[in-house]
Amino acid sequence: MNINASFLEYFDKQALKVPNNIALDDGIRQLSYSQLYHLSEQFAKNMVAADFLVGDVVGVWMPRNVDLWVVILGLFKAGCVYLPLDNEWPEDRLSYIVEKSGAGKIICGERPLSVFEETKTYSYNDLCGDAGVALASIERNVDATAYIIFTSGSTGRPKGVMVSHSNLAGLLTAMAQRLQLNESDCQLCITSLSFDLVIPDLFLPLVVGACCYLAPTKFAADAGSLSALIKKRGITILQATPHTYKRLLANAWQGAPNLKALIGGEAVSSLLADNLGGKVKELWHCYGPTEATVWSTMARYKLGGDLLLSPALAGYEVLALDAHGQSLLKGEEGELYIGGIGVAKGYINDQAATSEAFLTLNVEGTNRRFYKTGDFVISTGEGGYKFAGRKDNQLKISGYRVELAEIEELGVSIPGVEDC
C-alpha cells in the first residue's frame, strides 16, 4: 500500500491497462475506462477555464447517472473538494450544508433549486466541451481534502467530515486486497449519494478495472427488482445494510452463488448472518464510522461464527480502552478507537468537535492519531471485539447515523412545541 498515492493514480493506471473495459453502467448509458478518463480530463480543464480553484469546495447536485463520475473525477483532477448534495434532502438541510462547508460553487445536472440562488451555480452541460486548458500546473496533494460527508450532529446540527485523498486511496486499496477483487468483478451501487457507504460503490471498482452498475435508489426498497438485477447483471459485489438484506430474504431470494456480500452500517444479528451467508459466495461483516473513511474492519463470516469488529483493514488500527485508558483484558468492556490510514482530517469549520473526537494517543511508546468512536465493545481476546452499544443516544436507521439532539432541535422549532 502506497500512503502517498491518490485514488486518481490507481484509476489512471486502469485506464491505460484496460481502456476498453466498461467502467460505468447506469442501465441507460455505459462508459469505458478510456471514455471516462478523457471526459473527466476535459471536464477538469473546463473547470479551470471557469475559474474553479484548487481547494474550492464544490457542491454536486446531480442525478444518478454516469455523468456523476465525470464530475467527481473532474473535481479531483482540478484539485477541488467534492461535496455531495442529495436530491432527496429538504431545502433547509441543503442550505445549511452549503453554508457550513463554505461551498462557493455548485454543479447541477438540471435547473438548480431556489435554495442555491446565493451560490454560484454551473450546469453540467456548460462545463462540457473543449476549453483547451492544460492541467499540468495542478499538483495532486494526497493530504488535501477529497470529499466532505455530513453526518447527523450530536449538538443538533450535522457535522461535515473531511476525508483526504490518502484516506480514500487507503480504504480502496485495502478493500480490494481483502476482497481479492479484479477486473472481472461488477459492483452494484444502490446507496444514496449522501451516505458514506456509497464511497466504495463509486470508486472501489475503478481501482481494479472492474465495472460499477449504478441503480436507482428505489431498488434498495424493492426486493424483487433488486434480486432480479443482481442475477441479470451478474453482480459480484454488493454493499448494503442489514435492512436491505432482510428485504431480500423476506422476498424469498434464492441467493447468488458468485456474490460477495458486504453487510454493515448497523448491528447485524447472527440469525441474519447465517441466513444470508448460506445464499452467497462470501459474506463480509464490515464496521467503521464516517470519520475513519467508511470501513475500518472487515471479516469474512463463517456460518455459526461470531460477528466481530475485527480484523482491521490493512493500514488501519483498532484498539479498545477502559475508563482509565488501559487496554482491555478478555471479557472487559471499553470504548473503541480507530487509527491508521483511514482517520479523517476532522470536521470542517468545527475545531472544537474535531479536538474532542480526534485524539493523539501514545500506543507502545509511539504517538499516533485516533478517532474516538463512542462505540462500546467487549474484548474477546487477541484483538477481537464484540459490539456492546453506544455511549450516547445515537441511533442507526437503515445504516444512517441519527443523533436524537438533531431531532429534538427541529422539534422545538415547530410553532406550539415547548419541549421535545
Buried (B, 14 or more C-beta within 10 A) or exposed (E): EEEEBBBBBBBBEBBEEBBEBBBBBBBEEBBBBBBBBBBBBBBBBBBBBBEBEBEBBBBBBBBBBBBBBBBBBBBBBBBBBBBBBBBEBEEEBBBBBBEBBBBBBBBBBEEBBEBBEEBEBBEBEEBBEEBEBEBEEBEBBBEBBBBBBBBBBBEBBBBBBBBBBBBBBBBBBBBBBBBEBEBEBBBBBBBBBBBBBBBBBBBBBBBBBBBBBBBBBEBBEBBEBBBEBBBEBBBBBBBBBBBBBBBBBEBEBEBBEBBBBBBBBBEBEEEBBBBBBEBBEBBBBBBBBBBBBBBBBBBBBEEEBBBBBBBBBBBBBBBBBBEEEEEBEEEEBBBBBBBBBBBBBBBBBBEEBBEEBBEEBEBEEEEBEBBBBBBBBBBBEEEBBBBBEEEEEBBBEBBBBBBBBBBBBEEEEEEEEEEE
